[in-house]
Amino acid sequence: DAKPLIDAGGVTVLDIRQADAFAEGHIAGALNIPFGKGMDFSGVPADKQVIVACYTGQTAGQTVAVLRLMGLNAVSLKGGMMNGWTAENLPVVTE
């Protein structure tokens, strides 16, 4: 369900994987804020739904909880990048 929303530009994709994994392939247009102490969400637009992507979907749930406490409309990418997005052979970019 995420792909049509992303293609339409109506959501922000927040990839919380580490920078090296992000560089190896991510969803086009995604923001990269690696998971860990001191995460700064000030650059995440509050006017769009946020889809949080991690490796397998587990860590994204924790980040979604924080974003929701901040008042953002956030959801987790089912299966993350490994078991969801790339397993479905959906496109990634390396730029």
DSSP file (Angstrom, degrees, kcal/mol; ACC not computed):
  #  RESIDUE AA STRUCTURE BP1 BP2  ACC     N-H-->O    O-->H-N    N-H-->O    O-->H-N    TCO  KAPPA ALPHA  PHI   PSI    X-CA   Y-CA   Z-CA
    1    1 A D     >        0   0    0      0, 0.0     4,-0.8     0, 0.0     0, 0.0   0.000 360.0 360.0 360.0 -21.0    0.0    0.0    0.0
    2    2 A A  H  >  +     0   0    0      1,-0.2     4,-2.7     2,-0.2     5,-0.2   0.866 360.0  68.2 -72.3 -36.5    3.0    2.3    0.5
    3    3 A K  H  > S+     0   0    0      1,-0.2     4,-3.0     2,-0.2     5,-0.2   0.898  99.8  46.4 -56.7 -48.4    4.2    2.5   -3.1
    4    4 A P  H  > S+     0   0    0      0, 0.0     4,-1.8     0, 0.0    -1,-0.2   0.893 114.0  49.6 -62.4 -36.7    1.2    4.4   -4.5
    5    5 A L  H  X>S+     0   0    0     -4,-0.8     5,-1.5     2,-0.2     4,-0.6   0.915 113.6  45.6 -65.5 -42.3    1.3    6.9   -1.7
    6    6 A I  H ><5S+     0   0    0     -4,-2.7     3,-1.2     1,-0.2    -1,-0.2   0.930 111.9  51.4 -65.8 -45.9    5.1    7.4   -2.2
    7    7 A D  H 3<5S+     0   0    0     -4,-3.0    -1,-0.2     1,-0.3    -2,-0.2   0.849 108.4  52.4 -60.2 -34.7    4.7    7.7   -5.9
    8    8 A A  H 3<5S-     0   0    0     -4,-1.8    -1,-0.3    -5,-0.2    -2,-0.2   0.609 108.6-127.0 -78.2 -11.8    2.0   10.3   -5.5
    9    9 A G  T <<5S+     0   0    0     -3,-1.2    -3,-0.2    -4,-0.6    -2,-0.1   0.648  72.9 124.6  77.9  14.1    4.3   12.4   -3.2
   10   10 A G      < +     0   0    0     -5,-1.5    39,-0.8    38,-0.1     2,-0.3   0.434  64.5  49.6 -88.4   1.9    1.7   12.5   -0.4
   11   11 A V  E    S-a   49   0A   0     -6,-0.5     2,-0.5    37,-0.2    39,-0.2  -0.896  72.5-127.5-135.0 163.2    4.0   11.0    2.3
   12   12 A T  E     -a   50   0A   0     37,-2.9    39,-3.0    -2,-0.3     2,-0.6  -0.956  20.9-146.4-109.0 131.6    7.5   11.4    3.7
   13   13 A V  E     -a   51   0A   0     -2,-0.5    18,-2.9    16,-0.2     2,-0.6  -0.881  11.4-166.8 -98.9 124.9    9.6    8.3    3.9
   14   14 A L  E     -ab  52  31A   0     37,-2.7    39,-2.9    -2,-0.6     2,-0.6  -0.948   2.8-162.6-112.9 112.0   12.0    8.3    6.9
   15   15 A D  E     -ab  53  32A   0     16,-3.4    18,-1.8    -2,-0.6    39,-0.2  -0.852   8.3-176.5 -97.1 119.0   14.7    5.6    6.7
   16   16 A I        +     0   0    0     37,-3.0    19,-2.7    -2,-0.6    38,-0.2   0.237  43.1 117.0-103.2  13.2   16.2    5.0   10.1
   17   17 A R  S    S-     0   0    0     36,-0.4    -2,-0.1    17,-0.2    36,-0.0  -0.341  79.0 -82.5 -72.8 163.1   18.8    2.5    8.9
   18   18 A Q     >  -     0   0    0     16,-0.1     4,-2.3     1,-0.1     3,-0.5  -0.261  44.9-104.9 -64.8 156.5   22.5    3.3    9.4
   19   19 A A  H  > S+     0   0    0      1,-0.2     4,-2.4     2,-0.2     5,-0.2   0.815 117.9  54.6 -56.9 -37.1   24.1    5.5    6.7
   20   20 A D  H  > S+     0   0    0      2,-0.2     4,-1.3     1,-0.2    -1,-0.2   0.911 110.8  44.8 -67.1 -40.8   26.0    2.7    5.0
   21   21 A A  H  > S+     0   0    0     -3,-0.5     4,-0.7     2,-0.2    -2,-0.2   0.896 112.6  52.5 -67.5 -39.7   22.8    0.6    4.5
   22   22 A F  H >< S+     0   0    0     -4,-2.3     3,-1.0     1,-0.2    -2,-0.2   0.914 107.8  51.8 -59.6 -44.0   20.9    3.7    3.3
   23   23 A A  H 3< S+     0   0    0     -4,-2.4    -1,-0.2     1,-0.2    -2,-0.2   0.796 101.7  60.9 -64.9 -28.9   23.7    4.3    0.7
   24   24 A E  H 3< S-     0   0    0     -4,-1.3    -1,-0.2     1,-0.3    -2,-0.2   0.712 130.2 -34.3 -72.4 -19.6   23.4    0.7   -0.6
   25   25 A G    <<  +     0   0    0     -3,-1.0     2,-0.3    -4,-0.7    -1,-0.3  -0.441  67.3 164.2 159.8 125.9   19.8    1.3   -1.5
   26   26 A H  B     -D   93   0B   0     67,-2.3    67,-3.0    -3,-0.2     2,-0.3  -0.912  47.3 -76.2-145.8 169.9   16.8    3.2   -0.3
   27   27 A I    >   -     0   0    0     -2,-0.3     3,-2.2    65,-0.2    65,-0.1  -0.539  63.3 -96.3 -71.2 133.7   13.4    4.5   -1.4
   28   28 A A  T 3  S+     0   0    0     63,-0.3    -1,-0.1     1,-0.3   -15,-0.1  -0.244 108.2  14.0 -54.5 131.4   13.7    7.5   -3.7
   29   29 A G  T 3  S+     0   0    0      1,-0.3    -1,-0.3    -3,-0.1   -16,-0.2   0.417  90.6 149.2  85.3  -0.9   13.3   10.7   -1.8
   30   30 A A    <   -     0   0    0     -3,-2.2     2,-0.3   -18,-0.1    -1,-0.3  -0.329  44.2-131.0 -68.4 146.2   13.7    9.2    1.7
   31   31 A L  E     -b   14   0A   0    -18,-2.9   -16,-3.4     2,-0.1     2,-0.6  -0.756  18.2-141.8 -88.8 143.1   15.2   11.1    4.6
   32   32 A N  E     +b   15   0A   0     -2,-0.3   -16,-0.2   -18,-0.2   -18,-0.1  -0.929  32.5 157.8-113.7 113.6   17.9    9.2    6.5
   33   33 A I        -     0   0    0    -18,-1.8     3,-0.1    -2,-0.6   -15,-0.1  -0.861  38.7-135.6-128.2  94.6   18.0    9.7   10.3
   34   34 A P        -     0   0    0      0, 0.0   -17,-0.2     0, 0.0   -16,-0.1  -0.194  25.6-104.6 -56.6 138.3   19.9    6.7   11.6
   35   35 A F  S    S+     0   0    0    -19,-2.7     2,-0.3     4,-0.1    25,-0.0  -0.378  73.9  81.2 -64.3 134.5   18.3    5.1   14.7
   36   36 A G  S >  S-     0   0    0     -2,-0.1     3,-1.2    -3,-0.1     0, 0.0  -0.890  80.8 -29.1 155.0 179.1   20.0    5.8   18.0
   37   37 A K  T 3  S+     0   0    0     -2,-0.3     0, 0.0     1,-0.2     0, 0.0  -0.286 119.8  23.7 -58.9 136.7   20.6    8.3   20.8
   38   38 A G  T 3  S+     0   0    0      1,-0.2    -1,-0.2     0, 0.0     2,-0.0   0.667  75.9 174.0  83.3  17.6   20.1   11.9   19.8
   39   39 A M    <   -     0   0    0     -3,-1.2     2,-0.6     1,-0.1    -1,-0.2  -0.368  19.9-149.7 -58.8 133.9   17.9   11.4   16.7
   40   40 A D        +     0   0    0      1,-0.1     3,-0.4    -2,-0.0    -1,-0.1  -0.924  21.9 175.5-113.3 110.5   16.7   14.8   15.5
   41   41 A F    >   +     0   0    0     -2,-0.6     3,-1.9     1,-0.2    -1,-0.1   0.261  49.5 108.8 -95.7  11.1   13.3   14.8   13.8
   42   42 A S  T 3  S+     0   0    0      1,-0.3    -1,-0.2     3,-0.0    -2,-0.0   0.749  76.9  54.9 -62.9 -23.0   13.2   18.6   13.3
   43   43 A G  T 3  S+     0   0    0     -3,-0.4    -1,-0.3     2,-0.1    -2,-0.1   0.431  82.3 103.6 -89.3   1.0   13.6   18.1    9.5
   44   44 A V  S <  S-     0   0    0     -3,-1.9     6,-0.1     1,-0.1    -3,-0.0  -0.746  79.5-119.3 -86.5 119.1   10.6   15.7    9.2
   45   45 A P    >   -     0   0    0      0, 0.0     3,-0.5     0, 0.0   -33,-0.1  -0.318  16.9-157.9 -59.8 134.4    7.7   17.6    7.7
   46   46 A A  T 3  S+     0   0    0      1,-0.2    27,-0.2    26,-0.1     4,-0.1   0.523  83.0  70.1 -89.4  -6.8    4.7   17.6   10.0
   47   47 A D  T 3  S+     0   0    0      2,-0.1     2,-0.3    25,-0.1    -1,-0.2   0.392  95.6  55.3 -95.5   4.4    2.1   18.2    7.2
   48   48 A K  S <  S-     0   0    0     -3,-0.5    25,-0.4   -36,-0.0   -37,-0.2  -0.933  92.1 -96.5-131.2 155.9    2.4   14.8    5.6
   49   49 A Q  E     -a   11   0A   0    -39,-0.8   -37,-2.9    -2,-0.3     2,-0.5  -0.462  40.6-137.6 -64.1 144.2    2.1   11.2    6.8
   50   50 A V  E     -ac  12  74A   0     23,-3.1    25,-2.6   -39,-0.2     2,-0.6  -0.935  11.4-160.8-110.9 125.7    5.5    9.7    7.7
   51   51 A I  E     -ac  13  75A   0    -39,-3.0   -37,-2.7    -2,-0.5     2,-0.5  -0.935  14.5-151.4-104.4 118.3    6.3    6.1    6.6
   52   52 A V  E     -ac  14  76A   0     23,-3.1    25,-2.9    -2,-0.6     2,-0.4  -0.795  11.6-168.2 -97.0 125.3    9.2    4.9    8.7
   53   53 A A  E     +a   15   0A   0    -39,-2.9   -37,-3.0    -2,-0.5   -36,-0.4  -0.926  15.4 156.4-114.3 134.9   11.5    2.3    7.2
   54   54 A C        -     0   0    0     -2,-0.4    27,-2.7    23,-0.3    28,-0.3  -0.535  58.6 -74.3-131.0-157.7   14.1    0.2    9.0
   55   55 A Y  S    S-     0   0    0     25,-0.2    27,-3.0    -2,-0.2    28,-0.6   0.971 118.3  -6.5 -70.5 -53.9   15.7   -3.2    8.2
   56   56 A T  S    S-     0   0    0     24,-0.2    23,-0.3    26,-0.2    24,-0.2   0.415 101.0 -95.8-126.6  -1.6   12.9   -5.5    9.1
   57   57 A G  S  > S+     0   0    0     22,-0.2     4,-0.8    21,-0.1    23,-0.1   0.252  98.2 100.4 105.3 -12.6   10.1   -3.4   10.6
   58   58 A Q  H >> S+     0   0    0      2,-0.2     3,-0.7     1,-0.2     4,-0.7   0.963  84.8  39.8 -72.4 -53.1   11.0   -3.9   14.3
   59   59 A T  H 3> S+     0   0    0      1,-0.2     4,-1.7     2,-0.2     3,-0.5   0.791 105.2  67.7 -70.5 -28.0   12.8   -0.7   15.1
   60   60 A A  H 3> S+     0   0    0      1,-0.2     4,-2.9     2,-0.2    -1,-0.2   0.866  92.7  61.2 -59.6 -35.5   10.5    1.4   13.0
   61   61 A G  H <X S+     0   0    0     -4,-0.8     4,-1.8    -3,-0.7    -1,-0.2   0.881 103.4  49.0 -59.9 -39.3    7.7    0.7   15.5
   62   62 A Q  H  X S+     0   0    0     -4,-0.7     4,-1.6    -3,-0.5    -1,-0.2   0.905 112.8  47.3 -66.3 -41.4    9.7    2.4   18.3
   63   63 A T  H  X S+     0   0    0     -4,-1.7     4,-2.7     1,-0.2    -2,-0.2   0.891 108.2  55.5 -67.8 -39.9   10.4    5.4   16.1
   64   64 A V  H  X S+     0   0    0     -4,-2.9     4,-2.6     1,-0.2     5,-0.2   0.906 104.8  54.1 -58.2 -42.2    6.7    5.6   15.1
   65   65 A A  H  X S+     0   0    0     -4,-1.8     4,-1.9     1,-0.2    -1,-0.2   0.915 110.4  45.7 -60.1 -43.4    5.7    5.7   18.8
   66   66 A V  H  X S+     0   0    0     -4,-1.6     4,-1.4     2,-0.2    -2,-0.2   0.929 112.5  50.2 -65.0 -46.2    8.0    8.7   19.3
   67   67 A L  H  <>S+     0   0    0     -4,-2.7     5,-2.5     1,-0.2    -2,-0.2   0.886 109.7  51.2 -61.9 -38.8    6.8   10.5   16.2
   68   68 A R  H ><5S+     0   0    0     -4,-2.6     3,-1.6     1,-0.2    -1,-0.2   0.891 106.0  54.5 -65.8 -38.8    3.2   10.0   17.2
   69   69 A L  H 3<5S+     0   0    0     -4,-1.9    -1,-0.2     1,-0.3    -2,-0.2   0.813 105.5  54.7 -62.0 -28.5    4.0   11.4   20.7
   70   70 A M  T 3<5S-     0   0    0     -4,-1.4    -1,-0.3    -5,-0.1    -2,-0.2   0.486 126.6-104.6 -81.9  -3.7    5.3   14.5   18.8
   71   71 A G  T < 5S+     0   0    0     -3,-1.6    -3,-0.2     1,-0.3     2,-0.2   0.526  75.4 136.4  94.2   7.0    2.0   14.8   17.0
   72   72 A L      < -     0   0    0     -5,-2.5     2,-1.2    -6,-0.2    -1,-0.3  -0.581  61.0-120.8 -87.6 152.0    3.0   13.4   13.6
   73   73 A N        +     0   0    0    -25,-0.4   -23,-3.1   -27,-0.2     2,-0.4  -0.771  51.4 167.2 -88.9  94.4    1.0   10.9   11.6
   74   74 A A  E     +c   50   0A   0     -2,-1.2     2,-0.3   -25,-0.2   -23,-0.2  -0.880  17.6 175.0-120.1 144.8    3.5    8.1   11.4
   75   75 A V  E     -c   51   0A   0    -25,-2.6   -23,-3.1    -2,-0.4     2,-0.3  -0.941  30.4-111.4-139.0 160.9    3.3    4.4   10.4
   76   76 A S  E     -c   52   0A   0     -2,-0.3     2,-0.7   -25,-0.2   -23,-0.2  -0.735  29.1-115.1 -94.9 141.7    5.8    1.6    9.9
   77   77 A L    >   -     0   0    0    -25,-2.9     3,-2.5    -2,-0.3   -23,-0.3  -0.677  42.6-113.9 -73.5 115.0    6.8    0.2    6.5
   78   78 A K  T 3  S+     0   0    0     -2,-0.7   -21,-0.1     1,-0.3     7,-0.1  -0.278  95.8   1.9 -56.6 123.1    5.5   -3.4    6.8
   79   79 A G  T 3>>S-     0   0    0    -23,-0.3     4,-1.9     5,-0.2     5,-0.7   0.416 104.9-121.6  81.2  -2.8    8.5   -5.8    6.7
   80   80 A G  I <>> -     0   0    0     -3,-2.5     5,-2.1     3,-0.2     4,-0.6  -0.155  52.7 -48.9  62.5-161.5   11.0   -2.9    6.5
   81   81 A M  I  4>S+     0   0    0    -27,-2.7     5,-2.6     3,-0.2     6,-0.5   0.879 137.9  43.8 -75.9 -38.5   13.4   -2.7    3.6
   82   82 A M  I  45S+     0   0    0    -27,-3.0    -2,-0.2   -28,-0.3   -26,-0.2   0.939 125.7  26.3 -76.1 -47.4   14.6   -6.3    3.8
   83   83 A N  I  <5S+     0   0    0     -4,-1.9    -3,-0.2   -28,-0.6    -1,-0.2   0.444 135.5  24.6 -98.6  -0.9   11.4   -8.3    4.3
   84   84 A G  I  X<S+     0   0    0     -5,-0.7     4,-1.4    -4,-0.6    -3,-0.2   0.580 122.1  28.8-121.6 -82.5    9.0   -5.8    2.7
   85   85 A W  I >4XS+     0   0    0     -5,-2.1     5,-2.0     1,-0.2     3,-0.5   0.939 128.7  32.9 -58.3 -59.4   10.2   -3.3    0.1
   86   86 A T  G >4<S+     0   0    0     -5,-2.6     3,-1.6     1,-0.2    -1,-0.2   0.814 113.1  61.4 -73.2 -27.8   13.1   -5.2   -1.5
   87   87 A A  G 345S+     0   0    0     -6,-0.5    -1,-0.2     1,-0.3    -2,-0.2   0.800 104.7  50.2 -64.9 -26.7   11.5   -8.6   -1.1
   88   88 A E  G <<5S-     0   0    0     -4,-1.4    -1,-0.3    -3,-0.5    -2,-0.2   0.332 117.8-118.3 -90.1   6.8    8.7   -7.3   -3.3
   89   89 A N  T < 5 +     0   0    0     -3,-1.6    -3,-0.2     1,-0.2    -2,-0.1   0.832  56.4 162.8  58.9  35.5   11.3   -6.1   -5.8
   90   90 A L      < -     0   0    0     -5,-2.0    -1,-0.2    -6,-0.2    -2,-0.0  -0.547  44.9 -86.5 -82.6 153.9   10.3   -2.5   -5.5
   91   91 A P        -     0   0    0      0, 0.0     2,-0.3     0, 0.0   -63,-0.3  -0.246  43.2-175.4 -70.4 144.8   12.8    0.1   -6.7
   92   92 A V        -     0   0    0    -65,-0.1     2,-0.3    -3,-0.1   -65,-0.2  -0.927  10.6-148.5-129.0 157.9   15.6    1.5   -4.7
   93   93 A V  B     -D   26   0B   0    -67,-3.0   -67,-2.3    -2,-0.3     0, 0.0  -0.854   9.3-156.8-122.1 160.6   18.1    4.3   -5.4
   94   94 A T              0   0    0     -2,-0.3   -69,-0.1   -69,-0.2   -67,-0.1   0.246 360.0 360.0-119.3   9.8   21.7    4.7   -4.3
   95   95 A E              0   0    0    -69,-0.1    -1,-0.1   -71,-0.0   -72,-0.1   0.457 360.0 360.0 -86.4 360.0   22.1    8.5   -4.7
